[in-house]
Amino acid sequence: MSMDPSRLARFPFLDEAKEYAADSGILLGELLLRPSFEDARNRGRSRILGALEQGDVGERAMSTDFDILMEVMSYPMARMMVSAIGDTFLVKRYALAEGVTLDRRLRDEKEGIALQVARELGVDAVEVGGELRMHFADFLRFTSKMRSREWKLVNTEVHSGKVMLTRTRFARVLQQALQDRIESELPLPMSSEMSAAVEPYLTDLKARLDEKRKRYSMQGMGEVKADRFPPCMKRLLAMTQAGENLPHSGRFAITSFLHTIGLDSEEILKLFSTSPDFDASKSRYQIQHITGEVSGTEYTPPECSTMRSYGLCHDPDRTCERVKHPLSYYRRRMGRGGYQNASIK
Ligand code: SF4
């Protein structure tokens, strides 16, 4: 049963989409150079811009078969452009955005193609009486980075080695699977001809990438010294800056930490604004709640034992051995300039 091409355009990483593209008879050289395929190249670039700006590759209206074909082709184009730039941050950002887009599109789908997507991403899953079940090993593989409790295997229902998942949660795991796959595949090897052909499309992408990178790099942090953060907070901050979704406990920990060491709500908001599901008013409210502007209660970050129980303690170092609280870590590091040297026995 072959799929409607307009659906393929929504899932362009599927083998069937590749076959559809191959059947159209367009050769790579033509795709890269022929003026009539400019549309696929521009849309390829807009996928990447969307990834940088919104954390989602975006949608566009498709009214003709040609539009659909160009949309399918924009996926390999985007991959080549990301590869030509060859920047790790961009690869991560782009992979995340393709994943987030997949998640969103799977949620919109009426008759699910989730199982087909799962199969192609190497996820062992079945549908039993309308319920989706995923092999527990795959579930573990793709949820290991998800910190919130709902993703712990003990909090799921497992039947004969398969984890039962709602459509929403199933889609979220597939987001991770696609993201991991793209991250592992890119950058693609590029011939000099390929690189030369995509070069004209890269100028503004590179400029935007530089802008983004600047924005992510501790802007507005004033006197705050991120290199003195404890490893747990460094990691939470890096995840925020890379646009990864944090579990609530992680968001709480980093927000209250940043607040306690002296950032105001707007500065914290700026750091959070890179998240793919960023919602300014919601985030502002959450931040102001934690900083006490809304609730009247000023929260402080959790101590190490609590961080540990939430799975948020990460890669503790030698200073960690001496502290019970991430704030004490920071204070020790901020304290006397030569503290670190002085403490080495
Ligand atoms: S020991 Fe404490 S300060 Fe160190 S990484 Fe773990 S939670 Fe953070």
Residues whose N, C-alpha, C, O or C-beta is under 5 A from the ligand:
A	BS01	SF4	P230 P231 C232 C304 M307 C313 H314 P316 C320 H325 P326 Y329
